[in-house]
Amino acid sequence: MSTNLRESSETPRVKAQRNRESYQQYVADLDEKEASSDEVPKAVHKAFKDKYPDGKVIGYLRVGGGRYGVYFVDKVWYKCACFASNGEFDQTRVTSLAKEARDKAKKTLRKVIRRRGFDILLLERVLTADGSRYWEAMADTDQGKRHIRFDDEGNILNRYEDDEDLDDDDDNKPEDIESDGDDDDSDDDYGDDDDGDSGDDSDDDD
């Protein structure tokens, strides 16, 4: 999946096509439903514009729990901002495929999957309304999809497979991920700014 809109000599038409493909792939990866602009409550439109005045909307989706997602480009990064139907902000998800982030996700996932043969299908940086940050990854294995949520230190916060929570299994309790001793867990590894972005070290717009 494309994770950012390249600053290049691409024509507006090519960029628009890239945006659309990224949006459709994102909806498919999450197994969510697209939504039209008219289906999204006015309160959500207003809340999004207030939070991301410079965001370029690509599309909308329903993200469960009566929430709506706004998939958009912020500077050069693809994001999905989620709101309740009354406009209350829930979280912003930034898709990141930076090498440092992928390497860390693979190390964490390997502790759960216990095999090397898997592909990372989706990796996101999540910033919630209360300011907390974490990572979510989805991997494809020969035994199905594995989902995992982990923090910047590599601690597993939650995991499940095939939409079934496995936290009650003694073999799936939260655990610390071992470090090789050469990993720097600072935000600089991911290029985060204050909005949880990856690869953009400019000041936060919020």
C-alpha positions, 0 to 999 in steps of 0.5 A: 500500500502507498503510505504517502503522496509523493512530492513529484512531477505527477500530474493532478490526474495521476495523484488523484488516481493514486489517492483513490487506489490508496483509499480503496485498498485501505477500506479493503484491508480493514474490511469496512464499508465505504460511505458517501459524503452525504451519509456522513453527519454534518457534525463529522464534516465540521469536526474534521474541518476544524481539526484538519483545516488543510486536509484533503479528503479522499473518501469516507468509511464506516468504522464500526460503533456508529463511527465514521472515518475520513480518509485524507491526505495531510501534507504528504501522509495518508491518514484516517480520522475517526469521529462519533456521529456527533462529531466527537474525535476518537482517533487518527490512524497514520499508515506507516511503512517506514523501514524502522517501523516495519522492522520493529513490527516484524520483531514484535509480530514474530514473538506472537506468531513464532515463525518467520513466514509472514507478511505485514499487510497493514501497519498503522500509527494510532493517536487517540483523543486522550493523547495516547499513541500505539501501533497496530499491525496485521499480518498474513500467515499460513494459519490466517491473519494475526492482529497485534497492538503494541506500544513504542517500547514493544510491549504487546497490548492486545492480539487476536486472530480471525476477529477472535480475541485471544487474550484469555489464552495463557499463551497470549498474555501481554509480554515484553518484547526483547531488544537486540540492544541496538534499538532506539525507541525514541520518536525519531525512529519513526519521524513522529511529530506531535500529531503521531505522524510518521516521516513528517518532522514539521510542527503539529498543525493542531 
